Amino acid sequence: MCHGADGSGDGDLAADMKLKLLDFREPDALKNMTDGELYWIIEKGKGQMTGEGDRVKPPEIWGLVDYVRSMSTKKPAAAPKAGS
């Protein structure tokens, strides 16, 4: 609803609420966040996002952390070869 089926951040609810969400497909989107921070946000919520802690058990939250991390499909650009 919010982050979109592919993690792009353009879900219907985000559009309706005029929210600009992170694109989880981008490798840099979550690089500065630990798994523990993601867990806490999923459990407790952040900003206008409500937490899932009342509906989801801890093992499932860890699964959501893994799922969100797996959305990063874009690979960083390869470094140029020496002498190129």
N, C-alpha and C positions, 0 to 999 in steps of 0.2 A: 504494500500500500504506500509506503513512504520511500523506501530506498530503491524501489523498482525490482523487478524479477531478476535482473542481471546485476544489481548493485550499482547501477549508474546514477542513482540519486534522483531519478525523475519519475517516481511513482505518482499515482493519481492523487493521493492525499497530500504529498509534498507540493504538487502543482496547485491544488485547491487552496492550500494554506500559504502559497507563495514563498515556500522555503527553498533555500539553496543548500543542498546536502552534498556531502562528499561523494565522489565517484569512487566506490570501492574497487573498481577495476584498475584504477591507477596505482602502480606500485608504491608511489610516494604518499598516497592518501593516509595510510595508517602506520607508516614506518616509524614514527616517533611515539607510538602508543604501545604499551606492553599488553600482553594477553590479559593480565590482571586488570588493567584499566578498561579494556573492552568488556571484560566480564562485569565489572562494576557498572558500566554504562548500560549494558543490556539488563542487568538485574534492577538497578535503581532508577534508570532514566537519566536524561540530560536535556536541559532546555525544555522545549515543548514535547520531547519524546517521553512517553510514559515508560516506566520500567516493566519488565516481564517477570520480576521476582515472585509475584503472587500467583502466576499461572504456570511457571516453568521451574522445574527442579534443577539444582546445581549441575548435575551431569549433562542435562540438556542445554544449559547455558554455555558450558564448555564446548559442546557441539556447535552451538551458534557462533562462538568465537572462531572455531576452526572453519566454519562455513563462510563467515565474513572474510577471513584471511584468504580462503580459496578463490574468492571472486577476482582477485588480482590476476588478470590474464595477460595483460600487456607486459612484455619483457623490456627491461631497460635497453637502451640503444647500446650496441657493442662499441667498445672503445676502439679508436682507430689503431691500426697496426703500426708498429714502430717503422719509421722511414716512409710512411705513406703521405 
